Amino acid sequence: MNKQWMLRKRPEGMPDATTWSLETNPIPTLGDGEVLVKQHYISLDPAMRGWMNDAKSYIPPVALNDVMRAGSVGQVIKANNHPVFKEGDFVSGWGGVQQYTVTDGENWYPVDASLAPLPMYIGTLGMPGMTAYFGILQEGKIKEGDVVLVSGAAGAVGSIVGQIAKIKGCTVVGIAGGPAKCDYLVNQLGFDAAIDYKSEEIYEALKRECPKGIDVYFDNVGGEILDAALSRLRMNARVVICGAISQYNNREDVRGPKNYLSLLVNRASMKGMIVFDYAADYKKAAKEMGQWLMEGKLKSKEDVYDGIEQFPETFARLFTGEKMGKLVLKVLEE
């Protein structure tokens, strides 16, 4: 039998336990060319909130009464004439919030459990890491000496963005919520400075930490912090729009930037990025980041919580800030 979290309604504002229902259903019989994956870890990401909305986006919404979409990593425990995967293989893909998944293998990739812990394959070596890598290097076009500002800097994507920018010789300032996260950025990840948006006035803090302005702003939060960052842009600055977590649960209209004319004055650019556009180069990115991990230049942090039954409460940590690094749900057996 398979425990599955099904999307039951489209949330208005913050999702709660009534947004989904936990069901136990039989595991379907394998068809020819399919495999059965036993899920070990499920990735919890802010993008999941957008996938619940019935609105035009870069990916279709999760259908009502379907398993909640999520990335995952697990092990093939049964294979029926699959051309690539066999029993015992560890794989990562879109398994959803459930204990088991049956797939033909499309958009699933093999992972090596001997080279890195499995949660890392849905974190630094998975979608969040790929987002950070391509977002800051390809879209941000960083160069040595740039001043880089990162919001949501203690999260799965932001923490990697900042570290990559440091590897490339940039000055990096992170924005995070609370002294523990700010201390983590500076004293563990090597950021040059951190701003606590919960206790500091953001405009004044940016003047202090970025006195000469910002060359690249990597935005994960939107709202007031995006506005403040726009006010500090330097000539030919680049703004990368990765996410807007401060706006995802709004009951009113999304709050847009008021300071956008700074883009005009500074001949700056602001561009959105979706990691799926870079899928052809994931292996190259993972190889380089794997090398940085082995050399100690890049640190990976996964915040793991136990039990598929705890999905709604654990998912909420994305928006309450009660987590550090990559949020992961461990699938435990009874």
Disulfide bonds with the S-S distance in Angstrom:
none
